[in-house]
Amino acid sequence: MNIEQYDGDREVLRPFFRLADDSEQQIDADLKRGDVLVADDDGELVGQVQVVAGRERIWELTSLAVIESRRGEGIGRLLVDAAVRHCRQQEAVRLLVATAAADIGNLRFYQRQGFRMLCIERDAFGAAAGYPDGIVIDGIPLLDRVWFDQEFSA
């Protein structure tokens, strides 16, 4: 497994962004932003992570996806580790990530990767952001966004 920065046509990665987000509007906005690292297994792209620089050396992990057939193998963890290293190399002081409050698996995953809950953004997943009504994850309506962060020591 090789994880490296992706410098090719980002449209190739759209299926990965769709795995991570239900809003085409959001995907269109994110697709060309920041830096993308991909997990390549013998020439097959199996995952991606996107990080975007913000103000005051604070970066945001905006997209993370692993193809369904390879989930549970630790690829997501490797991608997050690579994203953290990448942000530290860029002298980031903090990395943010947000996920749906309804996605119990993601809440657990990010905490296991060293992120801590920061705040909840209520009603973040509505029509104004391009999310269709009626999305349910783990039996929970998609409504609120949970923000996590990980601070880096000098």
N, CA, C and O atoms as a GROMACS GRO file, in nm:
protein
  616
    1MET      N    1   0.085  -0.118   0.000
    1MET     CA    2   0.000   0.000   0.000
    1MET      C    3   0.089   0.123   0.000
    1MET      O    4   0.178   0.138   0.084
    2ASN      N    5   0.064   0.211  -0.095
    2ASN     CA    6   0.140   0.334  -0.106
    2ASN      C    7   0.043   0.451  -0.094
    2ASN      O    8  -0.060   0.455  -0.162
    3ILE      N    9   0.075   0.547  -0.008
    3ILE     CA   10  -0.007   0.667   0.004
    3ILE      C   11   0.078   0.785  -0.042
    3ILE      O   12   0.188   0.809   0.009
    4GLU      N   13   0.025   0.857  -0.141
    4GLU     CA   14   0.100   0.966  -0.200
    4GLU      C   15   0.008   1.080  -0.240
    4GLU      O   16  -0.113   1.061  -0.254
    5GLN      N   17   0.066   1.198  -0.258
    5GLN     CA   18  -0.011   1.313  -0.301
    5GLN      C   19  -0.055   1.290  -0.446
    5GLN      O   20   0.022   1.242  -0.529
    6TYR      N   21  -0.180   1.326  -0.474
    6TYR     CA   22  -0.238   1.307  -0.606
    6TYR      C   23  -0.228   1.438  -0.683
    6TYR      O   24  -0.273   1.542  -0.636
    7ASP      N   25  -0.169   1.432  -0.803
    7ASP     CA   26  -0.153   1.551  -0.884
    7ASP      C   27  -0.222   1.539  -1.019
    7ASP      O   28  -0.202   1.623  -1.107
    8GLY      N   29  -0.305   1.436  -1.037
    8GLY     CA   30  -0.373   1.414  -1.164
    8GLY      C   31  -0.507   1.487  -1.171
    8GLY      O   32  -0.536   1.575  -1.091
    9ASP      N   33  -0.586   1.448  -1.269
    9ASP     CA   34  -0.719   1.504  -1.292
    9ASP      C   35  -0.810   1.465  -1.175
    9ASP      O   36  -0.834   1.346  -1.152
   10ARG      N   37  -0.859   1.563  -1.103
   10ARG     CA   38  -0.942   1.536  -0.984
   10ARG      C   39  -1.076   1.472  -1.019
   10ARG      O   40  -1.137   1.407  -0.934
   11GLU      N   41  -1.124   1.489  -1.142
   11GLU     CA   42  -1.250   1.426  -1.182
   11GLU      C   43  -1.243   1.274  -1.165
   11GLU      O   44  -1.345   1.210  -1.138
   12VAL      N   45  -1.125   1.218  -1.180
   12VAL     CA   46  -1.106   1.074  -1.161
   12VAL      C   47  -1.144   1.034  -1.018
   12VAL      O   48  -1.187   0.921  -0.994
   13LEU      N   49  -1.128   1.127  -0.925
   13LEU     CA   50  -1.155   1.100  -0.784
   13LEU      C   51  -1.300   1.126  -0.742
   13LEU      O   52  -1.337   1.100  -0.628
   14ARG      N   53  -1.382   1.178  -0.834
   14ARG     CA   54  -1.521   1.210  -0.799
   14ARG      C   55  -1.594   1.092  -0.734
   14ARG      O   56  -1.668   1.114  -0.637
   15PRO      N   57  -1.578   0.967  -0.781
   15PRO     CA   58  -1.647   0.856  -0.713
   15PRO      C   59  -1.608   0.843  -0.565
   15PRO      O   60  -1.690   0.804  -0.483
   16PHE      N   61  -1.484   0.874  -0.532
   16PHE     CA   62  -1.442   0.870  -0.392
   16PHE      C   63  -1.510   0.982  -0.312
   16PHE      O   64  -1.555   0.960  -0.200
   17PHE      N   65  -1.517   1.101  -0.372
   17PHE     CA   66  -1.583   1.212  -0.304
   17PHE      C   67  -1.730   1.181  -0.281
   17PHE      O   68  -1.788   1.222  -0.180
   18ARG      N   69  -1.792   1.108  -0.376
   18ARG     CA   70  -1.932   1.067  -0.360
   18ARG      C   71  -1.950   0.967  -0.247
   18ARG      O   72  -2.055   0.964  -0.183
   19LEU      N   73  -1.850   0.886  -0.222
   19LEU     CA   74  -1.857   0.793  -0.108
   19LEU      C   75  -1.858   0.870   0.024
   19LEU      O   76  -1.915   0.824   0.123
   20ALA      N   77  -1.794   0.986   0.025
   20ALA     CA   78  -1.777   1.064   0.147
   20ALA      C   79  -1.886   1.168   0.168
   20ALA      O   80  -1.903   1.217   0.280
   21ASP      N   81  -1.960   1.204   0.062
   21ASP     CA   82  -2.055   1.315   0.073
   21ASP      C   83  -2.176   1.289  -0.016
   21ASP      O   84  -2.162   1.237  -0.127
   22ASP      N   85  -2.294   1.327   0.032
   22ASP     CA   86  -2.419   1.308  -0.042
   22ASP      C   87  -2.462   1.431  -0.121
   22ASP      O   88  -2.566   1.428  -0.187
   23SER      N   89  -2.384   1.539  -0.116
   23SER     CA   90  -2.422   1.663  -0.183
   23SER      C   91  -2.330   1.689  -0.303
   23SER      O   92  -2.211   1.714  -0.287
   24GLU      N   93  -2.388   1.681  -0.423
   24GLU     CA   94  -2.309   1.713  -0.544
   24GLU      C   95  -2.260   1.857  -0.538
   24GLU      O   96  -2.151   1.888  -0.586
   25GLN      N   97  -2.340   1.944  -0.481
   25GLN     CA   98  -2.303   2.085  -0.466
   25GLN      C   99  -2.175   2.096  -0.382
   25GLN      O  100  -2.084   2.171  -0.417
   26GLN      N  101  -2.169   2.023  -0.273
   26GLN     CA  102  -2.051   2.026  -0.187
   26GLN      C  103  -1.931   1.961  -0.255
   26GLN      O  104  -1.818   2.009  -0.245
   27ILE      N  105  -1.957   1.851  -0.325
   27ILE     CA  106  -1.849   1.782  -0.397
   27ILE      C  107  -1.789   1.874  -0.504
   27ILE      O  108  -1.667   1.883  -0.518
   28ASP      N  109  -1.876   1.943  -0.579
   28ASP     CA  110  -1.827   2.036  -0.682
   28ASP      C  111  -1.740   2.144  -0.619
   28ASP      O  112  -1.638   2.184  -0.677
   29ALA      N  113  -1.778   2.192  -0.501
   29ALA     CA  114  -1.702   2.297  -0.434
   29ALA      C  115  -1.568   2.244  -0.382
   29ALA      O  116  -1.467   2.314  -0.387
   30ASP      N  117  -1.568   2.121  -0.334
   30ASP     CA  118  -1.447   2.066  -0.272
   30ASP      C  119  -1.348   2.004  -0.369
   30ASP      O  120  -1.228   2.000  -0.341
   31LEU      N  121  -1.395   1.956  -0.481
   31LEU     CA  122  -1.313   1.873  -0.570
   31LEU      C  123  -1.179   1.935  -0.608
   31LEU      O  124  -1.079   1.864  -0.619
   32LYS      N  125  -1.176   2.064  -0.627
   32LYS     CA  126  -1.052   2.128  -0.673
   32LYS      C  127  -0.973   2.195  -0.562
   32LYS      O  128  -0.869   2.256  -0.587
   33ARG      N  129  -1.020   2.183  -0.438
   33ARG     CA  130  -0.956   2.252  -0.326
   33ARG      C  131  -0.846   2.166  -0.264
   33ARG      O  132  -0.847   2.043  -0.275
   34GLY      N  133  -0.753   2.231  -0.200
   34GLY     CA  134  -0.657   2.166  -0.111
   34GLY      C  135  -0.567   2.062  -0.175
   34GLY      O  136  -0.543   2.062  -0.296
   35ASP      N  137  -0.520   1.974  -0.090
   35ASP     CA  138  -0.431   1.865  -0.129
   35ASP      C  139  -0.503   1.732  -0.110
   35ASP      O  140  -0.575   1.713  -0.012
   36VAL      N  141  -0.484   1.641  -0.204
   36VAL     CA  142  -0.545   1.509  -0.195
   36VAL      C  143  -0.435   1.405  -0.192
   36VAL      O  144  -0.342   1.407  -0.273
   37LEU      N  145  -0.446   1.314  -0.098
   37LEU     CA  146  -0.357   1.199  -0.088
   37LEU      C  147  -0.439   1.076  -0.123
   37LEU      O  148  -0.554   1.064  -0.082
   38VAL      N  149  -0.380   0.985  -0.198
   38VAL     CA  150  -0.452   0.863  -0.238
   38VAL      C  151  -0.378   0.740  -0.187
   38VAL      O  152  -0.256   0.738  -0.174
   39ALA      N  153  -0.457   0.637  -0.160
   39ALA     CA  154  -0.403   0.505  -0.125
   39ALA      C  155  -0.405   0.422  -0.253
   39ALA      O  156  -0.510   0.399  -0.312
   40ASP      N  157  -0.287   0.379  -0.294
   40ASP     CA  158  -0.271   0.302  -0.417
   40ASP      C  159  -0.220   0.164  -0.379
   40ASP      O  160  -0.116   0.150  -0.314
   41ASP      N  161  -0.293   0.062  -0.421
   41ASP     CA  162  -0.254  -0.076  -0.394
   41ASP      C  163  -0.228  -0.145  -0.527
   41ASP      O  164  -0.321  -0.189  -0.594
   42ASP      N  165  -0.103  -0.155  -0.563
   42ASP     CA  166  -0.062  -0.216  -0.691
   42ASP      C  167  -0.135  -0.157  -0.811
   42ASP      O  168  -0.185  -0.230  -0.896
   43GLY      N  169  -0.141  -0.024  -0.816
   43GLY     CA  170  -0.201   0.045  -0.930
   43GLY      C  171  -0.350   0.069  -0.919
   43GLY      O  172  -0.409   0.133  -1.005
   44GLU      N  173  -0.413   0.018  -0.814
   44GLU     CA  174  -0.556   0.040  -0.793
   44GLU      C  175  -0.575   0.143  -0.683
   44GLU      O  176  -0.526   0.126  -0.572
   45LEU      N  177  -0.649   0.252  -0.715
   45LEU     CA  178  -0.681   0.351  -0.612
   45LEU      C  179  -0.790   0.292  -0.523
   45LEU      O  180  -0.897   0.253  -0.570
   46VAL      N  181  -0.760   0.285  -0.393
   46VAL     CA  182  -0.855   0.224  -0.300
   46VAL      C  183  -0.907   0.322  -0.196
   46VAL      O  184  -0.999   0.289  -0.121
   47GLY      N  185  -0.850   0.444  -0.191
   47GLY     CA  186  -0.897   0.543  -0.095
   47GLY      C  187  -0.834   0.678  -0.121
   47GLY      O  188  -0.736   0.691  -0.194
   48GLN      N  189  -0.894   0.780  -0.059
   48GLN     CA  190  -0.841   0.916  -0.071
   48GLN      C  191  -0.876   0.995   0.053
   48GLN      O  192  -0.973   0.967   0.123
   49VAL      N  193  -0.793   1.096   0.078
   49VAL     CA  194  -0.819   1.193   0.184
   49VAL      C  195  -0.781   1.330   0.130
   49VAL      O  196  -0.680   1.345   0.061
   50GLN      N  197  -0.863   1.429   0.164
   50GLN     CA  198  -0.838   1.566   0.120
   50GLN      C  199  -0.819   1.655   0.242
   50GLN      O  200  -0.896   1.647   0.338
   51VAL      N  201  -0.717   1.740   0.238
   51VAL     CA  202  -0.694   1.839   0.344
   51VAL      C  203  -0.681   1.976   0.279
   51VAL      O  204  -0.622   1.991   0.172
   52VAL      N  205  -0.736   2.077   0.346
   52VAL     CA  206  -0.739   2.212   0.292
   52VAL      C  207  -0.684   2.308   0.397
   52VAL      O  208  -0.726   2.307   0.512
   53ALA      N  209  -0.589   2.391   0.354
   53ALA     CA  210  -0.531   2.490   0.444
   53ALA      C  211  -0.631   2.602   0.471
   53ALA      O  212  -0.704   2.645   0.382
   54GLY      N  213  -0.632   2.647   0.596
   54GLY     CA  214  -0.716   2.759   0.635
   54GLY      C  215  -0.633   2.868   0.699
   54GLY      O  216  -0.511   2.871   0.686
   55ARG      N  217  -0.701   2.956   0.768
   55ARG     CA  218  -0.631   3.067   0.834
   55ARG      C  219  -0.557   3.018   0.957
   55ARG      O  220  -0.591   2.917   1.018
   56GLU      N  221  -0.455   3.093   0.993
   56GLU     CA  222  -0.380   3.073   1.116
   56GLU      C  223  -0.324   2.931   1.130
   56GLU      O  224  -0.320   2.875   1.240
   57ARG      N  225  -0.282   2.875   1.015
   57ARG     CA  226  -0.218   2.743   1.012
   57ARG      C  227  -0.311   2.631   1.062
   57ARG      O  228  -0.265   2.530   1.114
   58ILE      N  229  -0.442   2.652   1.045
   58ILE     CA  230  -0.540   2.550   1.079
   58ILE      C  231  -0.587   2.488   0.948
   58ILE      O  232  -0.632   2.558   0.857
   59TRP      N  233  -0.576   2.356   0.940
   59TRP     CA  234  -0.616   2.283   0.821
   59TRP      C  235  -0.745   2.208   0.851
   59TRP      O  236  -0.782   2.188   0.967
   60GLU      N  237  -0.814   2.166   0.744
   60GLU     CA  238  -0.936   2.087   0.760
   60GLU      C  239  -0.928   1.963   0.672
   60GLU      O  240  -0.896   1.971   0.554
   61LEU      N  241  -0.959   1.849   0.730
   61LEU     CA  242  -0.975   1.726   0.656
   61LEU      C  243  -1.119   1.731   0.603
   61LEU      O  244  -1.214   1.719   0.680
   62THR      N  245  -1.134   1.747   0.472
   62THR     CA  246  -1.267   1.772   0.414
   62THR      C  247  -1.329   1.650   0.349
   62THR      O  248  -1.450   1.647   0.326
   63SER      N  249  -1.250   1.549   0.318
   63SER     CA  250  -1.305   1.430   0.253
   63SER      C  251  -1.215   1.310   0.283
   63SER      O  252  -1.093   1.319   0.278
   64LEU      N  253  -1.279   1.199   0.315
   64LEU     CA  254  -1.208   1.073   0.338
   64LEU      C  255  -1.296   0.961   0.288
   64LEU      O  256  -1.413   0.953   0.324
   65ALA      N  257  -1.241   0.874   0.204
   65ALA     CA  258  -1.320   0.762   0.152
   65ALA      C  259  -1.229   0.644   0.120
   65ALA      O  260  -1.115   0.660   0.077
   66VAL      N  261  -1.283   0.527   0.143
   66VAL     CA  262  -1.220   0.400   0.106
   66VAL      C  263  -1.325   0.319   0.032
   66VAL      O  264  -1.440   0.314   0.074
   67ILE      N  265  -1.285   0.254  -0.079
   67ILE     CA  266  -1.383   0.175  -0.153
   67ILE      C  267  -1.441   0.068  -0.062
   67ILE      O  268  -1.372   0.014   0.025
   68GLU      N  269  -1.567   0.039  -0.084
   68GLU     CA  270  -1.640  -0.049   0.007
   68GLU      C  271  -1.574  -0.186   0.024
   68GLU      O  272  -1.569  -0.238   0.135
   69SER      N  273  -1.522  -0.243  -0.083
   69SER     CA  274  -1.463  -0.377  -0.076
   69SER      C  275  -1.335  -0.382   0.007
   69SER      O  276  -1.287  -0.490   0.041
   70ARG      N  277  -1.278  -0.265   0.041
   70ARG     CA  278  -1.152  -0.261   0.116
   70ARG      C  279  -1.169  -0.200   0.256
   70ARG      O  280  -1.071  -0.181   0.327
   71ARG      N  281  -1.291  -0.170   0.295
   71ARG     CA  282  -1.314  -0.114   0.428
   71ARG      C  283  -1.285  -0.218   0.534
   71ARG      O  284  -1.303  -0.338   0.513
   72GLY      N  285  -1.240  -0.170   0.649
   72GLY     CA  286  -1.208  -0.259   0.760
   72GLY      C  287  -1.066  -0.313   0.756
   72GLY      O  288  -1.029  -0.395   0.840
   73GLU      N  289  -0.987  -0.268   0.660
   73GLU     CA  290  -0.848  -0.315   0.647
   73GLU      C  291  -0.748  -0.215   0.706
   73GLU      O  292  -0.627  -0.240   0.701
   74GLY      N  293  -0.795  -0.103   0.760
   74GLY     CA  294  -0.705  -0.003   0.815
   74GLY      C  295  -0.660   0.103   0.717
   74GLY      O  296  -0.573   0.184   0.750
   75ILE      N  297  -0.717   0.104   0.598
   75ILE     CA  298  -0.677   0.202   0.496
   75ILE      C  299  -0.717   0.342   0.539
   75ILE      O  300  -0.640   0.437   0.521
   76GLY      N  301  -0.835   0.357   0.595
   76GLY     CA  302  -0.879   0.488   0.644
   76GLY      C  303  -0.784   0.543   0.749
   76GLY      O  304  -0.750   0.661   0.747
   77ARG      N  305  -0.743   0.457   0.841
   77ARG     CA  306  -0.647   0.497   0.945
   77ARG      C  307  -0.515   0.541   0.882
   77ARG      O  308  -0.457   0.642   0.923
   78LEU      N  309  -0.467   0.466   0.784
   78LEU     CA  310  -0.342   0.503   0.716
   78LEU      C  311  -0.356   0.636   0.644
   78LEU      O  312  -0.262   0.716   0.644
   79LEU      N  313  -0.470   0.660   0.582
   79LEU     CA  314  -0.493   0.788   0.513
   79LEU      C  315  -0.497   0.904   0.612
   79LEU      O  316  -0.440   1.010   0.584
   80VAL      N  317  -0.563   0.886   0.726
   80VAL     CA  318  -0.566   0.993   0.826
   80VAL      C  319  -0.426   1.017   0.880
   80VAL      O  320  -0.385   1.132   0.896
   81ASP      N  321  -0.351   0.911   0.908
   81ASP     CA  322  -0.212   0.928   0.954
   81ASP      C  323  -0.130   1.007   0.853
   81ASP      O  324  -0.053   1.096   0.890
   82ALA      N  325  -0.147   0.974   0.724
   82ALA     CA  326  -0.073   1.045   0.619
   82ALA      C  327  -0.118   1.191   0.612
   82ALA      O  328  -0.035   1.280   0.591
   83ALA      N  329  -0.247   1.217   0.629
   83ALA     CA  330  -0.298   1.354   0.627
   83ALA      C  331  -0.240   1.434   0.744
   83ALA      O  332  -0.203   1.550   0.727
   84VAL      N  333  -0.234   1.373   0.860
   84VAL     CA  334  -0.176   1.441   0.977
   84VAL      C  335  -0.029   1.474   0.951
   84VAL      O  336   0.015   1.586   0.978
   85ARG      N  337   0.046   1.378   0.900
   85ARG     CA  338   0.187   1.404   0.868
   85ARG      C  339   0.201   1.516   0.765
   85ARG      O  340   0.286   1.604   0.779
   86HIS      N  341   0.116   1.513   0.662
   86HIS     CA  342   0.119   1.615   0.558
   86HIS      C  343   0.093   1.754   0.618
   86HIS      O  344   0.164   1.849   0.587
   87CYS      N  345  -0.007   1.764   0.704
   87CYS     CA  346  -0.039   1.893   0.766
   87CYS      C  347   0.074   1.941   0.857
   87CYS      O  348   0.106   2.060   0.859
   88ARG      N  349   0.133   1.850   0.931
   88ARG     CA  350   0.247   1.886   1.017
   88ARG      C  351   0.364   1.937   0.933
   88ARG      O  352   0.431   2.032   0.971
   89GLN      N  353   0.387   1.873   0.818
   89GLN     CA  354   0.496   1.917   0.728
   89GLN      C  355   0.468   2.058   0.675
   89GLN      O  356   0.561   2.132   0.644
   90GLN      N  357   0.342   2.093   0.666
   90GLN     CA  358   0.303   2.227   0.620
   90GLN      C  359   0.297   2.325   0.738
   90GLN      O  360   0.250   2.438   0.723
   91GLU      N  361   0.344   2.281   0.853
   91GLU     CA  362   0.349   2.361   0.976
   91GLU      C  363   0.211   2.398   1.030
   91GLU      O  364   0.192   2.504   1.090
   92ALA      N  365   0.115   2.309   1.008
   92ALA     CA  366  -0.018   2.328   1.067
   92ALA      C  367  -0.008   2.314   1.219
   92ALA      O  368   0.076   2.240   1.270
   93VAL      N  369  -0.093   2.386   1.289
   93VAL     CA  370  -0.098   2.375   1.435
   93VAL      C  371  -0.220   2.297   1.481
   93VAL      O  372  -0.231   2.257   1.597
   94ARG      N  373  -0.313   2.275   1.386
   94ARG     CA  374  -0.437   2.209   1.424
   94ARG      C  375  -0.503   2.154   1.298
   94ARG      O  376  -0.492   2.212   1.190
   95LEU      N  377  -0.572   2.041   1.313
   95LEU     CA  378  -0.646   1.981   1.203
   95LEU      C  379  -0.790   1.961   1.247
   95LEU      O  380  -0.817   1.900   1.351
   96LEU      N  381  -0.884   2.014   1.168
   96LEU     CA  382  -1.026   2.000   1.194
   96LEU      C  383  -1.085   1.893   1.103
   96LEU      O  384  -1.033   1.868   0.994
   97VAL      N  385  -1.192   1.830   1.147
   97VAL     CA  386  -1.270   1.739   1.063
   97VAL      C  387  -1.413   1.743   1.113
   97VAL      O  388  -1.437   1.756   1.233
   98ALA      N  389  -1.507   1.733   1.020
   98ALA     CA  390  -1.648   1.732   1.056
   98ALA      C  391  -1.713   1.609   0.995
   98ALA      O  392  -1.675   1.562   0.888
   99THR      N  393  -1.813   1.557   1.065
   99THR     CA  394  -1.889   1.443   1.014
   99THR      C  395  -2.032   1.453   1.065
   99THR      O  396  -2.063   1.532   1.154
  100ALA      N  397  -2.116   1.374   1.007
  100ALA     CA  398  -2.257   1.374   1.047
  100ALA      C  399  -2.273   1.314   1.186
  100ALA      O  400  -2.214   1.211   1.219
  101ALA      N  401  -2.353   1.381   1.268
  101ALA     CA  402  -2.383   1.329   1.401
  101ALA      C  403  -2.452   1.194   1.392
  101ALA      O  404  -2.444   1.113   1.484
  102ALA      N  405  -2.521   1.170   1.281
  102ALA     CA  406  -2.593   1.044   1.262
  102ALA      C  407  -2.500   0.927   1.232
  102ALA      O  408  -2.539   0.812   1.248
  103ASP      N  409  -2.378   0.955   1.188
  103ASP     CA  410  -2.287   0.848   1.147
  103ASP      C  411  -2.204   0.801   1.267
  103ASP      O  412  -2.093   0.848   1.290
  104ILE      N  413  -2.262   0.710   1.341
  104ILE     CA  414  -2.199   0.660   1.464
  104ILE      C  415  -2.059   0.604   1.437
  104ILE      O  416  -1.967   0.624   1.516
  105GLY      N  417  -2.043   0.533   1.326
  105GLY     CA  418  -1.913   0.476   1.293
  105GLY      C  419  -1.806   0.582   1.275
  105GLY      O  420  -1.693   0.565   1.321
  106ASN      N  421  -1.839   0.691   1.208
  106ASN     CA  422  -1.743   0.799   1.190
  106ASN      C  423  -1.709   0.868   1.321
  106ASN      O  424  -1.594   0.905   1.344
  107LEU      N  425  -1.809   0.886   1.406
  107LEU     CA  426  -1.783   0.948   1.537
  107LEU      C  427  -1.679   0.866   1.614
  107LEU      O  428  -1.586   0.921   1.674
  108ARG      N  429  -1.695   0.735   1.612
  108ARG     CA  430  -1.601   0.646   1.680
  108ARG      C  431  -1.464   0.648   1.611
  108ARG      O  432  -1.360   0.657   1.676
  109PHE      N  433  -1.466   0.641   1.476
  109PHE     CA  434  -1.342   0.637   1.398
  109PHE      C  435  -1.253   0.757   1.428
  109PHE      O  436  -1.135   0.741   1.458
  110TYR      N  437  -1.309   0.878   1.419
  110TYR     CA  438  -1.225   0.997   1.437
  110TYR      C  439  -1.170   1.008   1.579
  110TYR      O  440  -1.058   1.055   1.598
  111GLN      N  441  -1.247   0.967   1.677
  111GLN     CA  442  -1.195   0.970   1.813
  111GLN      C  443  -1.081   0.869   1.830
  111GLN      O  444  -0.985   0.896   1.902
  112ARG      N  445  -1.091   0.757   1.765
  112ARG     CA  446  -0.983   0.658   1.770
  112ARG      C  447  -0.857   0.707   1.700
  112ARG      O  448  -0.748   0.657   1.727
  113GLN      N  449  -0.872   0.805   1.610
  113GLN     CA  450  -0.757   0.862   1.539
  113GLN      C  451  -0.697   0.981   1.614
  113GLN      O  452  -0.608   1.048   1.563
  114GLY      N  453  -0.745   1.006   1.735
  114GLY     CA  454  -0.686   1.112   1.817
  114GLY      C  455  -0.758   1.246   1.810
  114GLY      O  456  -0.710   1.344   1.866
  115PHE      N  457  -0.872   1.252   1.742
  115PHE     CA  458  -0.949   1.376   1.735
  115PHE      C  459  -1.040   1.386   1.858
  115PHE      O  460  -1.083   1.285   1.913
  116ARG      N  461  -1.067   1.509   1.897
  116ARG     CA  462  -1.157   1.536   2.010
  116ARG      C  463  -1.274   1.618   1.962
  116ARG      O  464  -1.260   1.704   1.875
  117MET      N  465  -1.389   1.592   2.020
  117MET     CA  466  -1.509   1.668   1.983
  117MET      C  467  -1.489   1.815   2.019
  117MET      O  468  -1.439   1.849   2.125
  118LEU      N  469  -1.531   1.900   1.926
  118LEU     CA  470  -1.515   2.043   1.942
  118LEU      C  471  -1.650   2.113   1.958
  118LEU      O  472  -1.670   2.189   2.052
  119CYS      N  473  -1.744   2.086   1.865
  119CYS     CA  474  -1.876   2.149   1.871
  119CYS      C  475  -1.973   2.078   1.777
  119CYS      O  476  -1.933   1.996   1.694
  120ILE      N  477  -2.099   2.113   1.791
  120ILE     CA  478  -2.203   2.060   1.704
  120ILE      C  479  -2.265   2.175   1.628
  120ILE      O  480  -2.298   2.279   1.685
  121GLU      N  481  -2.280   2.155   1.498
  121GLU     CA  482  -2.344   2.253   1.410
  121GLU      C  483  -2.482   2.196   1.374
  121GLU      O  484  -2.492   2.101   1.296
  122ARG      N  485  -2.585   2.254   1.430
  122ARG     CA  486  -2.720   2.202   1.411
  122ARG      C  487  -2.772   2.234   1.271
  122ARG      O  488  -2.744   2.340   1.214
  123ASP      N  489  -2.849   2.140   1.217
  123ASP     CA  490  -2.916   2.156   1.087
  123ASP      C  491  -2.821   2.192   0.973
  123ASP      O  492  -2.855   2.273   0.887
  124ALA      N  493  -2.703   2.133   0.973
  124ALA     CA  494  -2.602   2.162   0.871
  124ALA      C  495  -2.630   2.093   0.738
  124ALA      O  496  -2.584   2.138   0.633
  125PHE      N  497  -2.706   1.984   0.742
  125PHE     CA  498  -2.727   1.903   0.622
  125PHE      C  499  -2.866   1.925   0.565
  125PHE      O  500  -2.950   1.834   0.568
  126GLY      N  501  -2.891   2.043   0.512
  126GLY     CA  502  -3.021   2.076   0.456
  126GLY      C  503  -3.014   2.103   0.307
  126GLY      O  504  -2.910   2.091   0.244
  127ALA      N  505  -3.129   2.140   0.253
  127ALA     CA  506  -3.141   2.166   0.110
  127ALA      C  507  -3.049   2.281   0.064
  127ALA      O  508  -2.998   2.278  -0.048
  128ALA      N  509  -3.028   2.380   0.149
  128ALA     CA  510  -2.943   2.493   0.111
  128ALA      C  511  -2.800   2.450   0.083
  128ALA      O  512  -2.729   2.514   0.005
  129ALA      N  513  -2.756   2.341   0.145
  129ALA     CA  514  -2.621   2.288   0.124
  129ALA      C  515  -2.621   2.176   0.020
  129ALA      O  516  -2.518   2.113  -0.004
  130GLY      N  517  -2.736   2.152  -0.042
  130GLY     CA  518  -2.742   2.052  -0.149
  130GLY      C  519  -2.774   1.911  -0.103
  130GLY      O  520  -2.758   1.817  -0.180
  131TYR      N  521  -2.820   1.895   0.020
  131TYR     CA  522  -2.852   1.762   0.071
  131TYR      C  523  -3.000   1.734   0.056
  131TYR      O  524  -3.082   1.814   0.101
  132PRO      N  525  -3.036   1.623  -0.007
  132PRO     CA  526  -3.178   1.590  -0.022
  132PRO      C  527  -3.240   1.556   0.113
  132PRO      O  528  -3.172   1.509   0.205
  133ASP      N  529  -3.370   1.580   0.124
  133ASP     CA  530  -3.442   1.545   0.246
  133ASP      C  531  -3.450   1.393   0.261
  133ASP      O  532  -3.446   1.319   0.162
  134GLY      N  533  -3.461   1.350   0.384
  134GLY     CA  534  -3.489   1.210   0.410
  134GLY      C  535  -3.369   1.118   0.420
  134GLY      O  536  -3.386   0.996   0.427
  135ILE      N  537  -3.247   1.171   0.420
  135ILE     CA  538  -3.130   1.084   0.435
  135ILE      C  539  -3.125   1.035   0.580
  135ILE      O  540  -3.135   1.114   0.674
  136VAL      N  541  -3.109   0.904   0.596
  136VAL     CA  542  -3.102   0.842   0.727
  136VAL      C  543  -2.975   0.758   0.732
  136VAL      O  544  -2.948   0.681   0.640
  137ILE      N  545  -2.897   0.772   0.839
  137ILE     CA  546  -2.774   0.696   0.858
  137ILE      C  547  -2.786   0.623   0.991
  137ILE      O  548  -2.814   0.685   1.094
  138ASP      N  549  -2.764   0.494   0.990
  138ASP     CA  550  -2.774   0.414   1.112
  138ASP      C  551  -2.907   0.438   1.185
  138ASP      O  552  -2.911   0.435   1.308
  139GLY      N  553  -3.014   0.461   1.109
  139GLY     CA  554  -3.145   0.483   1.168
  139GLY      C  555  -3.166   0.623   1.224
  139GLY      O  556  -3.267   0.649   1.290
  140ILE      N  557  -3.072   0.713   1.198
  140ILE     CA  558  -3.077   0.849   1.252
  140ILE      C  559  -3.086   0.947   1.135
  140ILE      O  560  -3.007   0.937   1.041
  141PRO      N  561  -3.182   1.042   1.138
  141PRO     CA  562  -3.190   1.141   1.029
  141PRO      C  563  -3.062   1.224   1.020
  141PRO      O  564  -3.004   1.263   1.122
  142LEU      N  565  -3.020   1.251   0.896
  142LEU     CA  566  -2.902   1.335   0.872
  142LEU      C  567  -2.941   1.481   0.891
  142LEU      O  568  -3.010   1.538   0.807
  143LEU      N  569  -2.898   1.539   1.001
  143LEU     CA  570  -2.930   1.678   1.033
  143LEU      C  571  -2.808   1.757   1.077
  143LEU      O  572  -2.775   1.860   1.018
  144ASP      N  573  -2.742   1.710   1.182
  144ASP     CA  574  -2.638   1.788   1.250
  144ASP      C  575  -2.498   1.741   1.212
  144ASP      O  576  -2.477   1.625   1.177
  145ARG      N  577  -2.402   1.834   1.221
  145ARG     CA  578  -2.261   1.808   1.192
  145ARG      C  579  -2.183   1.820   1.323
  145ARG      O  580  -2.202   1.914   1.400
  146VAL      N  581  -2.094   1.724   1.347
  146VAL     CA  582  -2.007   1.727   1.463
  146VAL      C  583  -1.867   1.763   1.416
  146VAL      O  584  -1.812   1.700   1.326
  147TRP      N  585  -1.809   1.864   1.479
  147TRP     CA  586  -1.672   1.907   1.448
  147TRP      C  587  -1.577   1.848   1.551
  147TRP      O  588  -1.604   1.848   1.672
  148PHE      N  589  -1.466   1.797   1.501
  148PHE     CA  590  -1.357   1.744   1.583
  148PHE      C  591  -1.232   1.823   1.552
  148PHE      O  592  -1.222   1.886   1.447
  149ASP      N  593  -1.135   1.818   1.643
  149ASP     CA  594  -1.005   1.876   1.611
  149ASP      C  595  -0.894   1.793   1.676
  149ASP      O  596  -0.916   1.717   1.770
  150GLN      N  597  -0.777   1.813   1.623
  150GLN     CA  598  -0.655   1.753   1.678
  150GLN      C  599  -0.549   1.862   1.674
  150GLN      O  600  -0.517   1.915   1.568
  151GLU      N  601  -0.497   1.895   1.790
  151GLU     CA  602  -0.394   1.999   1.798
  151GLU      C  603  -0.257   1.933   1.789
  151GLU      O  604  -0.236   1.823   1.841
  152PHE      N  605  -0.164   2.003   1.724
  152PHE     CA  606  -0.028   1.952   1.708
  152PHE      C  607   0.064   2.032   1.799
  152PHE      O  608   0.060   2.154   1.802
  153SER      N  609   0.145   1.960   1.872
  153SER     CA  610   0.244   2.029   1.955
  153SER      C  611   0.365   2.063   1.870
  153SER      O  612   0.394   1.997   1.770
  154ALA      N  613   0.434   2.168   1.911
  154ALA     CA  614   0.549   2.216   1.834
  154ALA      C  615   0.665   2.122   1.840
  154ALA      O  616   0.770   2.148   1.781
   0.00000   0.00000   0.00000
